[in-house]
Amino acid sequence: MHNVALIQAMTVLAVGIIFGMGALGTAIGFGILGGRFIEGSARQPELMPALQVKMFLVAGLLDAVAMIGIGFALFFTFANPFLNALHVVAH
């Protein structure tokens, strides 16, 4: 029973780190992306529509990275493979 609680506690800690790092990385990426978009638009206003399309494409890819991290975190929260391995060893 002690091992199950330990695995669950470490999983919760890992999930928190995954969520936090995903949010931090996405926030930094969006900040850099938005700043560079504004900088490029200010330098060449006639290219703003093309830059905007590319910015939104990169923003979607950037957001997808965070969503993949959330998917992994939810997997470890609800279908923890470490608990299953512990139950196999115990029997």
C-alpha positions as CSV (number, residue, x, y, z in Angstrom):
1,M,0.0,0.0,0.0
2,H,2.9,2.3,0.8
3,N,4.3,1.8,-2.7
4,V,1.0,2.7,-4.4
5,A,0.8,6.0,-2.4
6,L,4.4,6.8,-3.3
7,I,3.8,6.2,-7.0
8,Q,0.6,8.3,-6.9
9,A,2.4,11.1,-5.2
10,M,5.3,11.1,-7.6
11,T,2.8,11.0,-10.5
12,V,0.9,14.0,-9.2
13,L,4.2,15.9,-8.9
14,A,5.3,14.9,-12.4
15,V,1.9,15.9,-13.8
16,G,2.2,19.3,-12.1
17,I,5.7,19.8,-13.6
18,I,4.4,18.8,-17.1
19,F,1.5,21.3,-16.9
20,G,3.8,24.0,-15.6
21,M,6.6,23.6,-18.1
22,G,4.1,23.3,-20.9
23,A,2.4,26.5,-19.9
24,L,5.7,28.3,-19.4
25,G,7.1,27.2,-22.7
26,T,4.0,28.2,-24.6
27,A,3.9,31.6,-22.9
28,I,7.5,32.3,-23.7
29,G,7.0,31.1,-27.3
30,F,3.8,33.3,-27.8
31,G,5.6,36.3,-26.4
32,I,8.6,35.9,-28.8
33,L,6.2,35.2,-31.7
34,G,4.0,38.2,-31.1
35,G,7.0,40.5,-30.6
36,R,8.6,39.4,-33.8
37,F,5.3,39.7,-35.7
38,I,4.9,43.3,-34.5
39,E,8.6,44.0,-35.3
40,G,8.2,42.6,-38.8
41,S,5.0,44.5,-39.4
42,A,6.5,47.7,-38.3
43,R,9.4,47.3,-40.6
44,Q,7.4,46.3,-43.7
45,P,3.7,47.0,-43.3
46,E,2.9,45.7,-46.8
47,L,3.9,42.2,-45.7
48,M,1.6,42.2,-42.7
49,P,-1.1,39.8,-44.2
50,A,1.6,37.2,-45.2
51,L,3.3,37.5,-41.8
52,Q,0.0,37.2,-40.0
53,V,-0.8,33.9,-41.8
54,K,2.6,32.5,-40.9
55,M,2.2,33.8,-37.3
56,F,-1.1,31.9,-36.8
57,L,0.3,28.8,-38.4
58,V,3.3,28.8,-36.0
59,A,0.9,29.7,-33.1
60,G,-1.1,26.6,-33.8
61,L,2.0,24.4,-33.9
62,L,3.2,26.0,-30.7
63,D,-0.1,25.4,-28.9
64,A,0.0,21.8,-30.2
65,V,3.1,21.1,-28.2
66,A,1.4,22.1,-25.0
67,M,-1.6,20.0,-25.8
68,I,0.6,16.9,-26.4
69,G,2.1,17.5,-22.9
70,I,-1.4,17.8,-21.4
71,G,-2.3,14.5,-23.1
72,F,0.7,12.8,-21.6
73,A,-0.1,14.3,-18.2
74,L,-3.7,13.1,-18.4
75,F,-2.6,9.6,-19.5
76,F,-0.3,9.4,-16.4
77,T,-3.1,10.7,-14.2
78,F,-5.9,8.3,-15.2
79,A,-4.1,5.3,-16.7
80,N,-0.8,5.2,-14.7
81,P,1.3,2.4,-16.2
82,F,3.5,2.4,-13.1
83,L,0.6,1.3,-10.9
84,N,-0.2,-1.5,-13.4
85,A,3.4,-2.7,-13.3
86,L,3.2,-2.7,-9.5
87,H,0.1,-4.8,-9.4
88,V,1.6,-7.3,-11.8
89,V,4.7,-7.7,-9.6
90,A,2.6,-8.0,-6.5
91,H,0.6,-11.0,-7.8
